[in-house]
Amino acid sequence: MDRNERDARRQLQSLERWRSAQLESAQAQHARLARTADERKSARDRVQAGLDDTQSFARERLTAAQPIDAEALRQIGEFTALQRQDLATAQTALEESREHCEAAHAQVVKQFEELSVVQRLSKRRELEASRDAECTRQKRLDEQALSRLAADIGSRAKQPQE
């Protein structure tokens, strides 16, 4: 293997290591964003559960035999409105996190594809080098065989014929 081939192989190995590091970084970023999205989903679910509880309480109070005063009804309505705002905020945050997570996933896929290209190139070059080495070895064997054949023919020509 000559110097240029060694340099090219080292460059390809360096590029593969760099692409691997980029892929790992993208995977870590995706994992962080996925955890954030999961946490926001849990937060949104908690807000939704609180809203459901408030609405259930309001229904129970309205269907109960005892009357509910207007102030309590107003407070329940205001509290429900606040919970709906919190739910909308939580839902927006969740959607934003999911979008970031999807973008990070796309980046992981891109980095994986780029690493795969480098790995395929590296394997192809290894195969080419192996084939070249095999051709060189076969060429040497052929040259040795020709040299032996020429020596055998030359030695037969020098022997006296009977």
Backbone torsions as a table, in degrees:
resi	resn	phi	psi	omega
1	MET	NA	127.3	-178.2
2	ASP	-84.9	174.7	-174.9
3	ARG	-61.7	-41.0	-179.4
4	ASN	-62.9	-40.4	178.8
5	GLU	-66.1	-40.6	178.0
6	ARG	-63.6	-43.8	178.8
7	ASP	-62.3	-43.7	179.4
8	ALA	-62.9	-40.7	179.6
9	ARG	-66.9	-40.7	177.5
10	ARG	-63.2	-42.2	178.3
11	GLN	-62.1	-42.4	179.3
12	LEU	-65.2	-39.6	177.5
13	GLN	-65.3	-40.8	177.6
14	SER	-63.5	-44.1	178.7
15	LEU	-62.3	-39.7	178.7
16	GLU	-65.3	-42.3	177.4
17	ARG	-63.0	-42.3	179.5
18	TRP	-63.5	-45.0	178.4
19	ARG	-63.9	-37.7	177.4
20	SER	-63.2	-42.1	178.7
21	ALA	-64.5	-40.6	177.5
22	GLN	-63.5	-40.9	178.6
23	LEU	-63.2	-45.1	179.1
24	GLU	-61.8	-41.0	178.0
25	SER	-63.2	-43.9	178.9
26	ALA	-64.6	-38.5	178.1
27	GLN	-65.7	-40.5	178.6
28	ALA	-64.9	-42.3	178.0
29	GLN	-62.2	-43.4	178.8
30	HIS	-61.8	-42.3	179.9
31	ALA	-63.0	-42.6	177.9
32	ARG	-61.6	-45.4	-179.2
33	LEU	-67.9	-34.2	177.3
34	ALA	-66.5	-40.0	176.5
35	ARG	-63.2	-42.7	178.3
36	THR	-61.0	-43.4	179.3
37	ALA	-63.0	-40.6	178.0
38	ASP	-64.0	-41.9	178.7
39	GLU	-63.9	-41.1	179.2
40	ARG	-68.7	-32.4	176.8
41	LYS	-66.9	-42.2	177.0
42	SER	-61.9	-42.3	178.6
43	ALA	-63.0	-43.4	178.7
44	ARG	-63.0	-40.5	178.6
45	ASP	-64.3	-37.4	177.6
46	ARG	-65.6	-42.6	178.4
47	VAL	-63.3	-42.6	179.2
48	GLN	-62.7	-40.9	179.1
49	ALA	-64.4	-41.0	177.3
50	GLY	-62.7	-41.5	177.6
51	LEU	-64.1	-43.0	178.0
52	ASP	-61.7	-41.3	178.4
53	ASP	-63.2	-43.2	179.5
54	THR	-62.7	-44.9	179.4
55	GLN	-65.0	-38.0	177.7
56	SER	-65.1	-42.8	177.7
57	PHE	-61.6	-44.1	-180.0
58	ALA	-62.2	-41.8	178.7
59	ARG	-63.2	-42.9	-180.0
60	GLU	-61.7	-43.7	-179.3
61	ARG	-66.2	-37.9	-178.8
62	LEU	-72.1	-30.7	-179.0
63	THR	-91.7	-7.2	179.1
64	ALA	-69.9	158.7	-178.6
65	ALA	-69.3	-28.2	-179.0
66	GLN	-83.3	144.7	-179.5
67	PRO	-72.2	153.3	177.9
68	ILE	-111.2	134.1	-177.3
69	ASP	-79.1	159.8	-173.5
70	ALA	-64.2	-36.6	-179.4
71	GLU	-64.5	-43.5	178.5
72	ALA	-63.8	-41.0	178.7
73	LEU	-63.9	-41.6	178.4
74	ARG	-63.3	-43.4	180.0
75	GLN	-64.2	-40.6	177.2
76	ILE	-62.3	-42.4	178.6
77	GLY	-62.9	-43.2	179.1
78	GLU	-66.3	-41.0	179.5
79	PHE	-64.4	-40.9	177.8
80	THR	-63.3	-40.4	178.4
81	ALA	-63.0	-41.5	177.5
82	LEU	-63.6	-41.3	179.3
83	GLN	-65.3	-36.9	177.8
84	ARG	-65.8	-38.5	176.1
85	GLN	-63.9	-43.5	177.6
86	ASP	-62.0	-39.9	178.8
87	LEU	-64.4	-43.4	178.4
88	ALA	-62.9	-41.3	177.8
89	THR	-63.9	-45.2	179.4
90	ALA	-63.6	-39.6	179.3
91	GLN	-65.8	-41.8	178.0
92	THR	-62.1	-44.7	178.6
93	ALA	-62.3	-40.5	179.3
94	LEU	-64.4	-45.7	179.4
95	GLU	-62.2	-39.4	177.7
96	GLU	-63.2	-43.4	178.9
97	SER	-63.7	-40.7	179.1
98	ARG	-64.5	-39.3	177.5
99	GLU	-63.1	-43.9	177.8
100	HIS	-62.6	-40.7	-179.8
101	CYS	-64.6	-42.1	178.2
102	GLU	-64.3	-40.5	177.7
103	ALA	-64.2	-40.1	178.2
104	ALA	-66.3	-38.3	177.5
105	HIS	-63.5	-42.5	177.2
106	ALA	-60.6	-38.1	177.9
107	GLN	-66.0	-39.7	177.3
108	VAL	-61.0	-46.0	-179.9
109	VAL	-61.1	-44.2	179.7
110	LYS	-61.0	-46.9	180.0
111	GLN	-63.4	-38.4	178.5
112	PHE	-64.0	-43.4	178.9
113	GLU	-62.5	-42.5	179.7
114	GLU	-64.8	-40.2	177.0
115	LEU	-64.9	-40.7	179.4
116	SER	-61.8	-38.8	178.2
117	VAL	-60.7	-46.1	-179.2
118	VAL	-64.8	-41.4	-179.9
119	GLN	-65.5	-40.7	178.2
120	ARG	-64.8	-41.6	177.7
121	LEU	-61.7	-43.3	179.6
122	SER	-61.2	-44.8	178.7
123	LYS	-64.8	-40.5	179.3
124	ARG	-63.3	-42.3	178.8
125	ARG	-66.8	-36.7	176.1
126	GLU	-62.8	-42.6	177.7
127	LEU	-63.0	-43.1	178.3
128	GLU	-61.5	-43.9	179.5
129	ALA	-64.1	-40.0	178.2
130	SER	-64.4	-43.6	177.8
131	ARG	-64.6	-41.8	178.4
132	ASP	-62.3	-42.5	178.7
133	ALA	-64.0	-40.7	178.8
134	GLU	-65.8	-40.6	177.4
135	CYS	-63.3	-42.3	179.2
136	THR	-63.9	-43.4	177.8
137	ARG	-62.3	-44.0	-179.7
138	GLN	-66.1	-37.3	178.4
139	LYS	-62.7	-43.3	177.6
140	ARG	-62.0	-42.9	178.6
141	LEU	-62.8	-41.4	178.6
142	ASP	-63.5	-41.9	179.3
143	GLU	-64.9	-39.1	177.4
144	GLN	-64.7	-41.7	179.5
145	ALA	-63.3	-42.5	178.4
146	LEU	-63.9	-40.5	178.8
147	SER	-63.0	-42.4	178.8
148	ARG	-65.9	-41.9	179.4
149	LEU	-62.6	-44.6	178.8
150	ALA	-63.3	-39.3	178.8
151	ALA	-66.4	-40.7	178.4
152	ASP	-64.0	-43.7	179.6
153	ILE	-64.9	-42.1	178.9
154	GLY	-64.1	-39.3	-179.9
155	SER	-72.1	-32.3	176.8
156	ARG	-70.2	-35.6	-179.7
157	ALA	-69.9	-30.6	-179.5
158	LYS	-80.8	-21.4	-179.5
159	GLN	-72.5	140.3	177.3
160	PRO	-65.4	140.6	-179.2
161	GLN	-84.7	136.6	-177.2
162	GLU	-100.2	NA	NA
